[in-house]
Amino acid sequence: MSSLEANIESLIFCSPKAIKIGDIRKTFYENEKKEYKEDKILNALDNLIEKYKSEEFSFEIVESGGGYQFLTKSEFSIVIYLSLLIMDI
C-alpha cells in the first residue's frame, strides 16, 4: 500500500461522514503543501475499494453522498441488528 493510500484510508476511517475528494485534496495540501490531481486520488481510492472487497474484511469503502466512507458489509447486518437489540441501543 502506498503512503497516499494509507493516508486516504486513515481520513476515511476517522471521518464521521462521507469524505469528499475535494476535502481529501485540501487536507493533503494543508498538510504537505502538495496538490494531488483528482485522478491520482481516485486511483488510490479504487485500490482501497478493491482491498476491502476481500472476504477477510467485514467492512468496505462505499461511495455515498458524494464522498467515501467505511460501512459494514450487508452480510453482517443481522449480526449488528441483533447486537443493537441485545445492548438496547
DOKOLRO-445947 format. One line per 4 residues: number of its first residue (from 1); for each residue x, y, z of N, C-alpha, C, O, CB. Coordinates in Angstrom, 2 decimals. Atoms other than C-alpha are relative to their C-alpha. Glycine has a CB too. Layout:
N
NUM> X,Y,Z,X,Y,Z,X,Y,Z,X,Y,Z,X,Y,Z; ...;
***
This chain:
89
1> 0.85,-1.17,0.00,0.00,0.00,0.00,0.90,1.24,0.00,1.89,1.31,0.73,-0.97,0.00,1.23; -0.79,-1.22,0.08,1.32,3.41,-0.91,-0.30,0.92,1.19,-1.30,0.75,1.88,-0.28,0.73,-1.33; 0.20,-0.99,-1.06,1.68,6.26,1.54,-1.28,0.80,-0.24,-2.02,1.11,0.69,1.22,0.95,0.10; 1.23,-0.73,0.35,-1.08,8.11,-0.31,-1.23,-0.83,0.38,-2.17,-0.30,0.98,-0.03,0.33,-1.52;
5> 1.13,0.87,-0.35,-3.44,5.13,0.08,-0.17,-0.09,1.50,-1.30,-0.03,2.00,0.21,-1.40,-0.60; 0.08,0.10,-1.46,-2.61,4.79,3.77,-0.58,1.29,0.60,-1.39,1.23,1.53,1.40,-0.28,0.60; 0.54,-1.26,-0.51,-3.33,8.47,4.36,-1.47,0.17,-0.34,-2.25,0.64,0.49,0.80,1.17,-0.56; 1.42,-0.08,0.37,-6.61,8.35,2.44,-0.81,-0.95,0.87,-1.89,-0.60,1.34,-0.20,-0.34,-1.50;
9> 0.67,0.99,-0.85,-7.58,5.21,4.36,-0.24,0.58,1.40,-1.32,0.43,1.96,0.84,-1.30,0.08; 0.15,-0.56,-1.34,-6.96,6.99,7.66,-1.01,1.14,0.03,-1.74,1.30,1.01,1.35,0.49,0.53; 0.99,-1.09,0.06,-9.00,10.02,6.57,-1.42,-0.56,-0.06,-2.32,-0.07,0.64,0.25,0.90,-1.22; 1.33,0.61,0.10,-11.95,7.84,5.59,-0.39,-0.63,1.33,-1.53,-0.49,1.78,-0.03,-1.07,-1.12;
13> 0.28,0.67,-1.27,-11.67,5.86,8.82,-0.42,0.97,1.09,-1.34,0.68,1.86,1.22,-0.78,0.44; 0.27,-0.91,-1.12,-11.69,8.87,11.12,-1.11,1.02,-0.30,-1.54,1.73,0.61,1.26,0.74,0.36; 1.03,-0.98,0.34,-14.28,10.94,9.26,-1.37,-0.47,0.49,-1.76,-1.61,0.26,-0.03,0.23,-1.52; 1.32,0.38,-0.50,-17.72,10.97,10.93,-1.07,-0.07,-1.10,-2.17,-0.57,-0.86,-0.45,0.98,1.06;
17> 0.92,0.08,1.14,-19.37,11.31,7.49,0.81,-0.28,-1.25,2.04,-0.28,-1.21,-0.84,1.33,-0.16; -0.70,0.27,1.26,-18.55,10.54,3.89,0.93,1.17,-0.33,0.52,2.33,-0.27,-1.00,-0.25,-1.16; -0.98,-1.04,0.30,-15.40,12.43,2.93,0.14,0.14,-1.52,0.29,-0.85,-2.24,1.38,-0.32,0.65; -0.03,-0.29,1.43,-15.30,14.08,-0.48,1.43,0.12,-0.51,2.35,0.44,0.24,-0.78,1.28,-0.31;
21> -1.33,-0.07,0.61,-12.38,14.02,-2.88,0.60,1.40,0.19,1.78,1.53,0.49,-0.07,-0.35,-1.50; -0.49,-1.36,-0.21,-12.10,17.80,-2.65,0.55,0.22,1.39,1.55,0.90,1.57,-1.09,0.99,-0.27; -0.47,-0.12,-1.38,-11.74,17.55,1.12,1.30,-0.78,0.22,2.18,-0.35,0.96,-1.09,-0.51,0.97; -1.24,0.78,-0.08,-9.09,14.85,0.75,1.15,0.80,-0.60,2.21,0.92,0.00,-0.15,-1.37,-0.73;
25> -1.03,-0.79,0.67,-7.14,17.00,-1.69,0.40,1.21,0.85,1.58,1.53,0.99,-0.48,0.47,-1.38; -0.25,-1.18,-0.84,-7.49,20.05,0.57,0.82,-0.37,1.24,1.71,0.38,1.64,-1.33,0.67,0.41; -0.74,0.47,-1.18,-6.24,18.07,3.58,1.46,-0.23,-0.33,2.34,0.18,0.42,-0.63,-1.28,0.56; -1.38,0.24,0.40,-3.14,16.92,1.73,0.73,1.30,-0.30,1.91,1.45,0.02,0.05,-0.93,-1.22;
29> -0.66,-1.28,0.30,-2.45,20.43,0.51,0.36,0.73,1.29,1.46,1.27,1.42,-0.92,0.89,-0.87; -0.26,-0.68,-1.28,-2.75,21.86,4.02,1.11,-0.70,0.79,1.92,-0.04,1.45,-1.28,0.05,0.85; -0.99,0.77,-0.77,-0.61,19.07,5.50,1.37,-0.03,-0.67,2.39,0.17,-0.01,-0.50,-1.41,0.20; -1.26,0.23,0.71,2.04,18.55,2.82,0.37,1.12,-0.97,1.46,1.12,-1.54,-0.07,-1.29,-0.75;
33> -0.19,-1.05,1.01,1.69,21.68,0.66,0.22,-0.64,-1.37,1.00,-0.15,-2.19,1.20,0.91,0.37; -0.11,0.73,1.25,1.31,19.21,-2.19,-1.39,-0.19,-0.58,-2.31,-0.61,0.12,0.72,-1.36,0.20; 1.29,0.18,0.66,-1.51,19.16,-4.71,0.00,-1.33,-0.75,0.85,-1.59,-1.59,-0.29,1.17,-0.97; 0.19,1.26,0.72,-2.68,15.74,-5.86,-1.11,0.19,-1.01,-2.16,0.75,-0.69,-0.31,-1.17,0.98;
37> 1.05,-0.04,1.02,-4.62,15.50,-9.10,-1.12,-0.95,0.41,-0.88,-1.97,1.05,0.57,-0.37,-1.41; 1.16,0.81,-0.36,-8.11,14.09,-8.72,0.14,-1.44,-0.48,-0.26,-2.36,0.23,-1.27,0.62,-0.58; -0.13,1.37,0.50,-7.27,11.07,-10.88,0.95,-0.84,0.85,0.78,-2.06,0.94,0.47,0.02,-1.44; -0.91,0.73,-0.90,-4.42,10.12,-8.53,-0.73,-0.42,1.28,-0.54,-1.53,1.77,1.24,0.86,0.34;
41> 0.81,0.32,-1.18,-6.79,10.28,-5.55,-0.99,-1.12,-0.34,-1.15,-2.06,0.43,-0.76,1.26,0.51; 0.97,1.02,0.41,-9.40,8.25,-7.46,0.67,-1.35,-0.20,0.09,-2.38,0.15,-0.70,0.42,-1.29; -0.73,1.25,0.17,-6.81,5.63,-8.38,0.31,-0.64,1.35,0.15,-1.85,1.53,1.30,0.25,-0.79; -0.27,0.52,-1.35,-5.78,5.28,-4.73,-1.29,-0.52,0.64,-1.28,-1.56,1.29,0.63,1.10,0.89;
45> 1.29,0.46,-0.54,-9.46,5.03,-3.74,-0.42,-1.32,-0.63,-0.92,-2.21,0.07,-1.08,1.07,-0.25; 0.33,1.26,0.67,-10.02,2.31,-6.35,0.79,-1.16,0.59,0.25,-2.25,0.79,0.27,0.10,-1.51; -0.83,1.04,-0.62,-7.12,0.33,-4.86,-0.52,-0.37,1.38,-0.55,-1.55,1.74,1.46,0.47,0.09; 0.53,0.26,-1.34,-8.57,0.70,-1.36,-1.34,-0.72,-0.06,-1.59,-1.64,0.72,-0.15,1.31,0.77;
49> 1.30,0.66,0.16,-12.06,-0.27,-2.51,0.21,-1.47,-0.33,-0.47,-2.34,0.22,-0.84,0.70,-1.12; -0.31,1.39,0.35,-10.60,-3.42,-4.08,0.53,-0.76,1.21,0.15,-1.91,1.44,1.03,-0.05,-1.15; -0.57,0.64,-1.19,-8.63,-4.19,-0.92,-1.10,-0.47,0.94,-1.06,-1.60,1.43,0.93,0.98,0.74; 1.03,0.32,-0.98,-11.74,-4.12,1.26,-1.13,-0.87,-0.56,-2.06,-1.22,0.17,-0.57,1.27,0.54;
53> 0.95,0.96,0.56,-13.76,-6.30,-1.13,0.33,-1.41,0.46,-0.51,-2.31,0.37,0.00,0.07,-1.53; -0.45,1.31,-0.46,-11.79,-9.22,0.27,-0.90,-0.52,1.12,-1.41,0.25,1.94,1.46,0.07,0.48; 0.83,0.63,-1.03,-13.71,-11.67,2.45,0.60,0.10,1.40,-0.09,-0.14,2.38,-0.22,-1.46,-0.33; -0.61,-0.10,-1.32,-11.23,-11.11,5.26,-0.46,1.25,0.76,-0.18,1.38,1.95,1.51,0.01,-0.14;
57> 0.48,-1.21,-0.65,-12.87,-7.73,5.98,-1.53,-0.03,0.13,-2.22,-0.45,-0.80,0.44,1.25,-0.78; 1.45,-0.06,-0.20,-16.35,-7.26,7.45,-0.57,1.36,-0.39,-1.77,1.59,-0.27,-0.34,-0.29,1.46; 0.42,-1.34,0.41,-16.49,-3.68,6.18,0.63,0.32,-1.35,1.54,-0.37,-1.80,0.39,1.08,1.06; -0.47,-0.39,1.31,-15.90,-1.91,2.89,-0.05,1.51,-0.14,-0.66,2.20,0.68,-0.83,-0.67,-1.11;
61> 0.09,-1.42,0.30,-15.38,1.54,1.42,-1.09,0.17,-1.04,-1.08,-0.48,-2.09,1.37,0.59,-0.49; 1.16,-0.22,0.87,-18.56,2.83,-0.19,-0.06,1.47,-0.37,0.18,2.35,0.45,-1.31,-0.45,0.69; 0.25,-1.37,0.43,-19.21,5.92,-2.26,-1.42,0.35,0.42,-2.37,-0.36,0.07,0.22,0.18,-1.55; 1.30,-0.37,-0.55,-22.06,7.73,-0.56,-0.08,1.51,0.19,0.84,2.11,0.74,-0.25,-0.73,1.34;
65> 0.19,-1.42,-0.24,-23.40,11.26,-0.58,1.10,0.87,-0.58,1.42,1.93,-0.03,-0.10,0.25,1.46; -1.05,-0.77,0.63,-20.67,12.47,-2.91,1.37,-0.18,0.62,2.31,0.53,0.28,-0.35,1.42,0.03; -1.28,0.25,-0.65,-17.91,11.07,-0.72,0.18,-1.48,0.24,-0.53,-2.31,-0.33,0.10,0.77,1.33; -0.33,1.40,-0.28,-16.43,7.86,0.65,0.02,-0.23,1.50,0.46,0.61,2.27,1.37,-0.37,-0.62;
69> 0.00,0.35,-1.41,-16.91,6.10,3.95,0.08,-1.52,0.17,-0.24,-2.28,-0.74,-1.25,0.54,0.70; 0.00,1.41,-0.36,-16.40,2.77,5.66,-1.40,-0.38,0.47,-2.00,0.33,1.28,1.06,-0.32,1.09; 1.27,0.55,-0.45,-19.58,0.74,6.07,0.14,-1.50,0.18,0.94,-2.15,-0.50,-1.14,0.34,-1.01; 0.02,1.44,-0.20,-20.23,-2.75,7.36,-0.64,-0.65,-1.22,-1.63,-0.15,-1.74,-0.76,-0.39,1.30;
73> 0.57,0.71,1.14,-20.88,-5.22,4.55,-1.38,-0.53,0.36,-1.65,-0.89,1.51,0.93,-1.17,-0.43; 1.41,0.36,-0.23,-24.53,-6.13,4.15,-0.18,-1.39,0.61,-1.14,-1.61,1.35,-0.77,0.08,-1.30; 0.17,1.36,-0.54,-23.98,-9.81,5.02,0.16,-0.06,1.52,-0.13,-1.08,2.14,1.01,-0.93,-0.65; -0.15,-0.05,-1.45,-23.22,-8.72,8.59,-1.10,0.80,0.68,-1.07,1.01,1.89,1.35,0.58,0.35;
77> 1.04,-0.87,-0.55,-26.33,-6.60,9.05,-0.85,-0.68,1.08,-1.24,-0.03,2.05,-0.91,0.48,-1.11; 0.80,0.69,-1.01,-28.27,-9.26,11.00,0.75,-0.08,1.33,0.14,0.05,2.39,-0.39,-1.42,-0.48; -0.81,0.07,-1.22,-25.41,-9.63,13.49,-0.03,1.36,0.71,-0.17,1.43,1.93,1.46,-0.42,-0.33; 0.02,-1.35,-0.58,-25.32,-5.87,14.01,-1.38,0.30,0.57,-1.49,0.85,1.67,0.39,1.06,-1.06;
81> 1.36,-0.24,-0.47,-29.11,-5.67,14.31,-0.24,-0.72,1.33,-0.76,-0.12,2.28,-1.03,-0.47,-1.06; 0.20,0.76,-1.23,-29.18,-8.41,16.95,0.84,0.57,1.14,0.38,0.64,2.28,0.35,-1.48,-0.21; -0.87,-0.60,-1.01,-26.28,-6.84,18.80,-0.61,1.28,0.57,-0.57,1.50,1.78,1.38,0.30,-0.60; 0.64,-1.24,-0.46,-28.09,-3.49,18.96,-1.23,-0.29,0.86,-1.51,0.43,1.82,-0.39,0.86,-1.21;
85> 1.16,0.38,-0.82,-31.20,-5.20,20.30,0.44,-0.49,1.37,-0.15,-0.12,2.39,-0.82,-1.08,-0.71; -0.50,0.55,-1.25,-29.25,-7.06,22.96,0.55,1.09,0.90,0.33,1.08,2.11,1.08,-1.05,-0.26; -0.60,-1.10,-0.77,-27.37,-3.94,24.03,-0.99,1.13,0.28,-0.68,2.09,0.99,1.20,0.57,-0.74; 1.07,-0.99,-0.20,-30.64,-1.96,23.95,0.45,1.40,-0.41,0.27,2.37,0.31,-0.45,0.00,1.46;
89> -0.47,-1.29,0.52,-29.12,0.79,21.84,-1.04,0.60,-0.91,-0.84,1.69,-1.45,1.34,-0.17,-0.75;
***
